[in-house]
């Protein structure tokens, strides 16, 4: 067991180090592809190309105990660059209510965090939904104007890039809790790229993302398998048959 434990620990450490290196490589190329010099692309303020809308309004604790409609929770936005529609939660919404529903192409943002660096985390809506899906009360969304052709998969990478995260975090105010200032947020300027260039960047980053973050392929899966292998042999070696009792 000592030998197996040491071997497993060393191999897991090597795989983890490799995964960390790949994540750094992914972040480097993402930021390199999504960093533009003045004059290289056109820049426009968000207030000129998109509208900002809020999350659920007028909801009480009871509305979340037995719901009839789906909504995107705060953590779904915080942890995913594109919304995970398999991890939505329920809320009660009547037919007479006027609530904002998210749409394909929107980008959702967390409204606050315990520190400015993590405020305004983004998640793009990259899958169309047949039924209405709402947004939690502690977040907000942006919807691009009809004449602005932003590919949703491009948006998910753009708003998580280092230079955009820096811009967004600077719009947060607070002491113990940092809230995004909508007045400052809408002044943020973003690069406007043609759809062909957006697609080219998405194709490159999709490959890096799959290699780095996939839970079914590559290093994350290998680390998980090694841990399962270790637990299997540990339990096998430490399981002893019960002795037969004679009467």
ZAVEXFI-319437 format. One record per residue: y, x, z of N, C-alpha, C in turn. Coordinates in steps of 0.1 Angstrom, whole numbers, plus 5000, padded with zeros to 4 digits. Atoms other than C-alpha are relative to their C-alpha. Last residue first. Layout:
REM residues N
((Y, X, Z), (Y, X, Z), (Y, X, Z))
...
REM end
This chain:
REM residues 247
((5001, 5009, 4989), (4762, 4782, 5167), (4987, 5003, 5008))
((5013, 5004, 4997), (4772, 4810, 5144), (4999, 4991, 5012))
((5003, 5003, 4985), (4807, 4813, 5132), (4986, 4995, 5001))
((5008, 5013, 4998), (4812, 4828, 5097), (4997, 5000, 5015))
((5014, 4997, 4996), (4840, 4854, 5096), (4992, 4987, 5003))
((5004, 5004, 4986), (4871, 4843, 5078), (4986, 5003, 5003))
((5008, 5012, 4999), (4879, 4863, 5046), (4996, 4997, 5015))
((5013, 4997, 4996), (4908, 4887, 5048), (4992, 4987, 5002))
((5007, 5012, 4998), (4940, 4886, 5028), (4985, 5003, 5004))
((4998, 5005, 4986), (4962, 4916, 5033), (4994, 4987, 5003))
((5005, 4990, 4991), (4950, 4935, 5002), (5000, 4995, 5015))
((5014, 4998, 5002), (4954, 4905, 4980), (4994, 5009, 5010))
((5006, 5011, 4995), (4988, 4896, 4994), (4984, 5001, 4999))
((4998, 5000, 4985), (5001, 4931, 4988), (4992, 4988, 5006))
((5010, 4991, 4995), (4984, 4931, 4953), (5002, 5002, 5016))
((5014, 5004, 5002), (5002, 4899, 4943), (4990, 5010, 5007))
((5003, 5010, 4990), (5035, 4908, 4959), (4986, 4995, 4999))
((5000, 4994, 4987), (5037, 4941, 4940), (4995, 4989, 5010))
((5012, 4992, 4999), (5028, 4924, 4907), (4998, 5006, 5014))
((5012, 5009, 4999), (5054, 4897, 4913), (4987, 5008, 5001))
((4999, 5005, 4986), (5081, 4924, 4920), (4988, 4991, 5002))
((5004, 4989, 4991), (5071, 4943, 4888), (4999, 4995, 5015))
((5015, 4998, 5001), (5072, 4911, 4868), (4995, 5010, 5010))
((5006, 5011, 4993), (5108, 4903, 4881), (4984, 5001, 5000))
((4998, 4998, 4986), (5120, 4938, 4872), (4993, 4988, 5007))
((5008, 4990, 4996), (5105, 4934, 4837), (5001, 5003, 5015))
((5014, 5006, 4999), (5121, 4900, 4832), (4990, 5011, 5005))
((5001, 5010, 4989), (5155, 4914, 4841), (4986, 4995, 5002))
((5001, 4994, 4987), (5149, 4944, 4818), (4999, 4990, 5012))
((4993, 4988, 4996), (5142, 4927, 4785), (4998, 5004, 5015))
((5003, 4988, 5008), (5133, 4891, 4778), (5007, 5012, 5007))
((5014, 5001, 5005), (5130, 4859, 4799), (4996, 5012, 4992))
((5010, 5000, 4989), (5160, 4862, 4821), (4986, 5000, 4996))
((5011, 5010, 5002), (5184, 4873, 4793), (4990, 5001, 5012))
((5001, 5011, 4990), (5214, 4891, 4806), (4989, 4991, 4999))
((4996, 4997, 4987), (5216, 4925, 4789), (4997, 4989, 5011))
((5006, 4988, 4995), (5198, 4922, 4757), (5002, 5003, 5014))
((5015, 5003, 4999), (5208, 4886, 4751), (4993, 5012, 5005))
((5002, 5009, 4989), (5245, 4895, 4759), (4985, 4997, 5002))
((4999, 4992, 4988), (5245, 4925, 4736), (4997, 4991, 5012))
((5012, 4991, 5000), (5231, 4904, 4707), (5001, 5009, 5013))
((5012, 5007, 4997), (5255, 4876, 4714), (4988, 5009, 5001))
((5001, 5001, 4985), (5284, 4901, 4716), (4988, 4991, 5004))
((5003, 4987, 4993), (5278, 4913, 4680), (4998, 4997, 5015))
((5013, 4995, 5004), (5274, 4878, 4665), (4997, 5013, 5007))
((5011, 5008, 4992), (5304, 4865, 4685), (4986, 5005, 4996))
((5000, 4995, 4986), (5327, 4893, 4671), (4989, 4993, 5008))
((5005, 4986, 5000), (5317, 4885, 4635), (4999, 5005, 5014))
((5014, 5000, 5002), (5322, 4848, 4641), (4994, 5014, 5000))
((5005, 5005, 4987), (5357, 4852, 4655), (4984, 5001, 4999))
((5000, 4989, 4990), (5365, 4874, 4625), (4995, 4996, 5013))
((5009, 4990, 5004), (5354, 4847, 4601), (4999, 5012, 5010))
((5013, 5004, 4996), (5372, 4819, 4621), (4989, 5011, 4996))
((5006, 5009, 5010), (5405, 4837, 4617), (4986, 4997, 5004))
((5008, 4994, 5011), (5419, 4852, 4649), (4995, 4990, 4990))
((5005, 5010, 5009), (5447, 4840, 4672), (4993, 5008, 4988))
((5001, 4996, 5014), (5452, 4863, 4702), (4994, 4989, 4991))
((5014, 4996, 5004), (5462, 4848, 4735), (5000, 5003, 4985))
((5001, 4999, 5015), (5496, 4845, 4752), (4986, 5005, 4997))
((5009, 4989, 5005), (5497, 4832, 4788), (4999, 5000, 4985))
((4991, 4990, 5007), (5527, 4809, 4794), (4991, 5011, 4994))
((4997, 5005, 5014), (5504, 4779, 4802), (5008, 5010, 4992))
((5012, 5000, 5008), (5491, 4798, 4832), (5003, 4997, 4986))
((5002, 4986, 5005), (5525, 4804, 4847), (4988, 5001, 4991))
((4987, 4996, 5007), (5534, 4767, 4850), (4999, 5014, 4994))
((5001, 5005, 5014), (5497, 4759, 4858), (5013, 5004, 4992))
((4988, 5007, 5003), (5499, 4782, 4888), (4999, 4995, 4986))
((4994, 4997, 5013), (5463, 4791, 4897), (5013, 4991, 4998))
((5000, 5011, 5009), (5456, 4788, 4934), (5007, 5004, 4987))
((4992, 4998, 5012), (5447, 4817, 4957), (4998, 4989, 4990))
((5006, 5007, 5011), (5434, 4809, 4992), (5010, 5001, 4988))
((5014, 5001, 4996), (5442, 4830, 5023), (4992, 4993, 4989))
((5002, 4990, 4989), (5476, 4842, 5010), (4985, 5000, 5004))
((5006, 5004, 4988), (5484, 4823, 4977), (4999, 5012, 5010))
((4991, 4998, 4988), (5495, 4824, 4941), (4992, 4997, 5013))
((5004, 5006, 4987), (5474, 4829, 4910), (5010, 5003, 5011))
((4994, 5013, 4998), (5490, 4835, 4876), (4997, 4993, 5013))
((4985, 4998, 4997), (5483, 4872, 4877), (5007, 4987, 5002))
((4999, 4997, 4986), (5445, 4864, 4878), (5015, 5002, 5005))
((5002, 5013, 4992), (5448, 4848, 4844), (5002, 5003, 5015))
((4989, 5009, 5002), (5464, 4879, 4827), (4998, 4987, 5009))
((4988, 4994, 4993), (5439, 4903, 4843), (5012, 4990, 4999))
((5001, 5002, 4986), (5410, 4881, 4833), (5012, 5005, 5008))
((4997, 5014, 4997), (5423, 4880, 4798), (4999, 4997, 5014))
((4986, 5002, 5001), (5424, 4918, 4796), (5004, 4986, 5002))
((4992, 4993, 4990), (5390, 4922, 4811), (5015, 4997, 4999))
((4997, 4986, 5003), (5373, 4897, 4788), (5009, 5005, 5011))
((5007, 4992, 4990), (5360, 4864, 4803), (5002, 5015, 4998))
((4994, 5003, 4987), (5385, 4843, 4784), (4993, 5007, 5012))
((4986, 4996, 4999), (5376, 4859, 4751), (5005, 4998, 5014))
((4999, 4985, 4998), (5338, 4857, 4755), (5015, 5004, 5003))
((5007, 4996, 4988), (5336, 4820, 4761), (5000, 5014, 5003))
((4992, 5003, 4988), (5363, 4813, 4736), (4993, 5005, 5013))
((4990, 4989, 4999), (5343, 4830, 4708), (5009, 4998, 5013))
((5007, 4988, 4995), (5313, 4807, 4715), (5010, 5013, 5000))
((5003, 5001, 4986), (5337, 4777, 4713), (4993, 5013, 5005))
((5015, 5002, 4999), (5350, 4788, 4679), (4997, 5000, 5015))
((5007, 4990, 4991), (5388, 4784, 4680), (4985, 4996, 5001))
((5014, 4999, 5003), (5404, 4767, 4650), (4994, 5011, 5009))
((5004, 4987, 4995), (5439, 4757, 4661), (4985, 5001, 5000))
((4997, 4990, 5010), (5453, 4729, 4639), (4996, 5014, 5005))
((5009, 5002, 5011), (5436, 4702, 4661), (5002, 5011, 4989))
((4994, 5009, 5010), (5453, 4715, 4692), (4991, 4999, 4988))
((4991, 4995, 5011), (5431, 4733, 4717), (5004, 4989, 4991))
((5006, 5005, 5013), (5418, 4716, 4748), (5010, 5004, 4989))
((4990, 4999, 5011), (5423, 4733, 4782), (4993, 4995, 4987))
((5004, 4996, 5013), (5405, 4724, 4814), (5011, 5001, 4990))
((4993, 5007, 5011), (5410, 4721, 4851), (4995, 5006, 4987))
((4999, 4992, 5012), (5391, 4728, 4883), (5009, 4993, 4990))
((4994, 4987, 4997), (5390, 4717, 4919), (5001, 5009, 4988))
((4986, 5001, 4996), (5385, 4680, 4912), (5007, 5014, 5002))
((4998, 5001, 4986), (5352, 4685, 4893), (5015, 5001, 5003))
((4997, 4987, 4994), (5352, 4678, 4856), (5003, 4999, 5014))
((4988, 4998, 4993), (5336, 4649, 4838), (5001, 5013, 5006))
((5002, 4991, 4989), (5309, 4644, 4813), (5013, 5004, 5005))
((4989, 4993, 4994), (5309, 4614, 4790), (4996, 5009, 5011))
((4993, 5008, 4990), (5278, 4607, 4770), (5011, 5007, 5007))
((5000, 5014, 5005), (5266, 4621, 4737), (5008, 4991, 5010))
((5007, 5010, 4991), (5274, 4657, 4747), (5002, 4986, 4994))
((4994, 5014, 5000), (5284, 4685, 4723), (4991, 4991, 5008))
((5010, 5009, 5005), (5274, 4721, 4733), (5006, 4986, 5001))
((5005, 4996, 5013), (5297, 4751, 4736), (4989, 4990, 4994))
((5009, 5011, 5003), (5320, 4739, 4764), (4995, 5002, 4986))
((4997, 5007, 5012), (5335, 4772, 4775), (4989, 4989, 4998))
((5013, 5004, 5006), (5334, 4785, 4811), (5003, 4991, 4988))
((5001, 5009, 5012), (5363, 4803, 4827), (4986, 4997, 4996))
((5011, 4997, 5008), (5372, 4818, 4861), (4997, 4990, 4990))
((4999, 5003, 5014), (5407, 4809, 4871), (4988, 5005, 4992))
((4994, 5013, 5003), (5407, 4827, 4905), (5001, 4998, 4985))
((5011, 5009, 5004), (5383, 4856, 4910), (5005, 4986, 4997))
((5009, 4995, 5011), (5408, 4884, 4910), (4990, 4990, 4995))
((4994, 5003, 5013), (5433, 4863, 4930), (4991, 5005, 4988))
((4992, 4988, 5005), (5411, 4862, 4960), (5005, 4997, 4986))
((4996, 4993, 4988), (5395, 4833, 4980), (5008, 5013, 4997))
((5011, 4991, 4994), (5394, 4812, 4949), (5006, 5007, 5012))
((4996, 4992, 4989), (5414, 4785, 4930), (4988, 5009, 5004))
((4986, 5001, 4996), (5415, 4762, 4900), (5005, 5010, 5011))
((5000, 5003, 4985), (5382, 4771, 4884), (5015, 5001, 5004))
((4996, 4989, 4991), (5387, 4770, 4846), (4999, 4995, 5014))
((4998, 5004, 4986), (5371, 4750, 4818), (5004, 5011, 5009))
((5003, 4989, 4991), (5375, 4758, 4781), (5004, 4995, 5014))
((4992, 4998, 4989), (5372, 4729, 4756), (4996, 5012, 5008))
((4989, 4991, 5003), (5354, 4733, 4723), (5010, 5002, 5011))
((5005, 4988, 5007), (5331, 4703, 4727), (5013, 5008, 4996))
((5004, 5001, 5014), (5348, 4678, 4750), (4996, 5013, 4995))
((4999, 4988, 5008), (5353, 4673, 4787), (4994, 4998, 4986))
((5014, 4995, 5003), (5360, 4639, 4801), (5002, 5013, 4992))
((5001, 4991, 5011), (5394, 4631, 4818), (4985, 5004, 4998))
((5003, 4986, 4996), (5393, 4601, 4841), (4998, 5008, 4987))
((4995, 4991, 5011), (5409, 4567, 4835), (4998, 5014, 5005))
((4993, 4988, 4996), (5389, 4543, 4856), (5004, 5008, 4988))
((4986, 5002, 5000), (5380, 4508, 4844), (5008, 5012, 5004))
((4995, 5001, 5014), (5345, 4516, 4834), (5015, 4999, 5000))
((5000, 5014, 5005), (5337, 4528, 4870), (5006, 5000, 4986))
((4988, 5003, 5008), (5329, 4564, 4878), (4999, 4986, 4994))
((4998, 5014, 5004), (5305, 4573, 4906), (5013, 4999, 4992))
((4989, 5006, 4993), (5296, 4610, 4907), (5001, 4986, 4995))
((4997, 5014, 5002), (5265, 4630, 4897), (5012, 4995, 5008))
((5002, 5008, 4989), (5259, 4668, 4893), (5006, 4986, 4997))
((4989, 5009, 4997), (5254, 4690, 4863), (4997, 4992, 5013))
((4997, 4999, 4986), (5230, 4719, 4861), (5013, 4993, 5004))
((5012, 5003, 4992), (5212, 4714, 4828), (5003, 5000, 5015))
((5002, 5015, 4999), (5245, 4712, 4810), (4987, 4995, 5007))
((5015, 5003, 4999), (5251, 4749, 4818), (4999, 4985, 5002))
((5004, 5010, 4991), (5288, 4754, 4807), (4984, 4997, 4999))
((5000, 5013, 5007), (5295, 4786, 4789), (4993, 4990, 5009))
((4989, 4999, 5010), (5306, 4818, 4806), (5000, 4988, 4991))
((5005, 5001, 5014), (5285, 4807, 4836), (5012, 5002, 4990))
((5011, 4991, 5003), (5289, 4816, 4873), (4996, 5000, 4985))
((4999, 4986, 4994), (5323, 4802, 4881), (4990, 5009, 4995))
((4989, 4992, 5007), (5321, 4772, 4858), (5001, 5014, 5004))
((5005, 5000, 5014), (5288, 4759, 4872), (5010, 5008, 4991))
((5009, 4988, 5001), (5300, 4768, 4907), (4995, 5002, 4986))
((4992, 4988, 4999), (5329, 4743, 4904), (4991, 5012, 4997))
((4995, 4995, 4987), (5307, 4714, 4894), (5007, 5013, 4999))
((5002, 4985, 4999), (5306, 4699, 4859), (5005, 5005, 5013))
((4988, 4992, 5000), (5303, 4661, 4861), (4996, 5015, 5001))
((5002, 4986, 4998), (5277, 4635, 4852), (5013, 5007, 5001))
((4995, 4992, 5011), (5281, 4597, 4857), (4999, 5015, 5003))
((5005, 5006, 5012), (5263, 4570, 4877), (5005, 5009, 4988))
((4991, 5001, 5012), (5267, 4586, 4911), (4993, 4994, 4988))
((5008, 5007, 5009), (5251, 4581, 4945), (5008, 4997, 4987))
((5013, 5002, 4994), (5264, 4604, 4972), (4990, 4993, 4991))
((5009, 4989, 5004), (5294, 4618, 4952), (4985, 4998, 5006))
((5002, 5001, 5014), (5315, 4586, 4953), (4990, 5011, 4995))
((5010, 5010, 5004), (5309, 4584, 4990), (4998, 4999, 4985))
((5013, 4994, 4998), (5328, 4616, 4996), (4989, 4991, 4996))
((5004, 4998, 4986), (5359, 4601, 4981), (4986, 5006, 5001))
((5014, 5001, 4996), (5373, 4604, 4945), (4999, 5003, 5015))
((5002, 5012, 4992), (5409, 4596, 4935), (4986, 4998, 5005))
((4990, 5004, 4991), (5410, 4621, 4906), (4996, 4988, 5008))
((5001, 5014, 4995), (5384, 4640, 4887), (5011, 4997, 5010))
((5014, 5005, 4997), (5395, 4672, 4869), (5001, 4986, 5006))
((5006, 4999, 4987), (5428, 4680, 4853), (4987, 4994, 5002))
((5003, 5013, 4993), (5441, 4685, 4818), (4993, 5003, 5013))
((5007, 4998, 4988), (5459, 4713, 4800), (4997, 4987, 5007))
((4996, 5008, 4989), (5469, 4709, 4764), (4992, 5003, 5012))
((5010, 5008, 4992), (5465, 4736, 4738), (5007, 4992, 5010))
((5012, 5003, 5008), (5483, 4756, 4711), (4990, 4992, 5007))
((4996, 5003, 5014), (5520, 4760, 4722), (4987, 4996, 4992))
((4993, 5012, 5000), (5513, 4758, 4760), (5004, 4995, 4985))
((5010, 5011, 4999), (5486, 4785, 4755), (5008, 4986, 5000))
((5002, 5005, 4986), (5512, 4809, 4743), (4991, 4988, 5000))
((4993, 5013, 4997), (5506, 4824, 4708), (4997, 4996, 5015))
((5001, 5004, 4986), (5498, 4859, 4696), (5007, 4987, 5002))
((4989, 5009, 4996), (5492, 4868, 4660), (4997, 4996, 5014))
((5004, 5014, 5002), (5469, 4899, 4654), (5012, 4991, 5004))
((5014, 5000, 5006), (5473, 4936, 4649), (4996, 4986, 4997))
((4999, 4999, 5015), (5511, 4935, 4654), (4987, 4999, 4993))
((4989, 5008, 5005), (5508, 4943, 4691), (5001, 5002, 4985))
((4987, 4994, 4999), (5474, 4959, 4697), (5010, 4990, 4995))
((4993, 4999, 5012), (5442, 4939, 4703), (5014, 5006, 5002))
((4987, 4994, 4996), (5415, 4940, 4729), (5007, 5003, 4987))
((4990, 5010, 4997), (5386, 4917, 4723), (5013, 5005, 5005))
((4999, 5010, 5011), (5362, 4940, 4705), (5011, 4990, 5002))
((4995, 4993, 5012), (5368, 4968, 4729), (5002, 4991, 4989))
((4986, 4998, 4999), (5365, 4945, 4759), (5006, 5007, 4988))
((4993, 5013, 5000), (5332, 4932, 4747), (5015, 5002, 5001))
((4999, 5005, 5014), (5320, 4967, 4738), (5007, 4986, 4999))
((4992, 4991, 5007), (5328, 4981, 4773), (5002, 4995, 4985))
((4986, 5002, 4997), (5314, 4951, 4791), (5010, 5008, 4992))
((4996, 5014, 5005), (5281, 4953, 4772), (5015, 4998, 5003))
((4999, 4998, 5015), (5279, 4991, 4779), (5004, 4987, 4994))
((4988, 4992, 5002), (5286, 4985, 4816), (5002, 5002, 4985))
((4989, 5009, 4997), (5259, 4958, 4816), (5014, 5007, 4998))
((4999, 5009, 5011), (5235, 4982, 4799), (5011, 4990, 5002))
((4994, 4993, 5011), (5241, 5008, 4825), (5002, 4992, 4988))
((4986, 4998, 4997), (5235, 4983, 4853), (5007, 5008, 4989))
((4993, 5012, 5003), (5203, 4973, 4836), (5015, 5001, 5003))
((4999, 5002, 5015), (5192, 5009, 4834), (5007, 4987, 4997))
((4990, 4991, 5005), (5199, 5014, 4871), (5003, 4999, 4985))
((4987, 5005, 4995), (5180, 4983, 4880), (5011, 5009, 4995))
((4997, 5011, 5008), (5150, 4995, 4859), (5014, 4994, 5003))
((4997, 4994, 5014), (5151, 5029, 4876), (5004, 4988, 4991))
((4987, 4994, 4999), (5154, 5012, 4911), (5004, 5006, 4986))
((4990, 5010, 5000), (5125, 4989, 4902), (5014, 5006, 5001))
((4999, 5006, 5013), (5104, 5018, 4892), (5010, 4989, 4999))
((4994, 4990, 5009), (5111, 5037, 4924), (5002, 4994, 4986))
((4986, 4999, 4996), (5105, 5006, 4946), (5007, 5010, 4990))
((4993, 5012, 5004), (5072, 4998, 4928), (5015, 5001, 5002))
((4999, 5000, 5015), (5060, 5034, 4931), (5008, 4988, 4995))
((4991, 4989, 5004), (5069, 5036, 4968), (5001, 5000, 4985))
((4986, 5004, 4997), (5053, 5002, 4975), (5010, 5010, 4995))
((4996, 5011, 5009), (5021, 5011, 4956), (5014, 4996, 5003))
((4998, 4995, 5014), (5018, 5044, 4974), (5005, 4990, 4990))
((4989, 4992, 5000), (5024, 5028, 5008), (5003, 5006, 4986))
((4988, 5008, 5000), (5000, 5000, 5000), (5013, 5009, 5000))
REM end
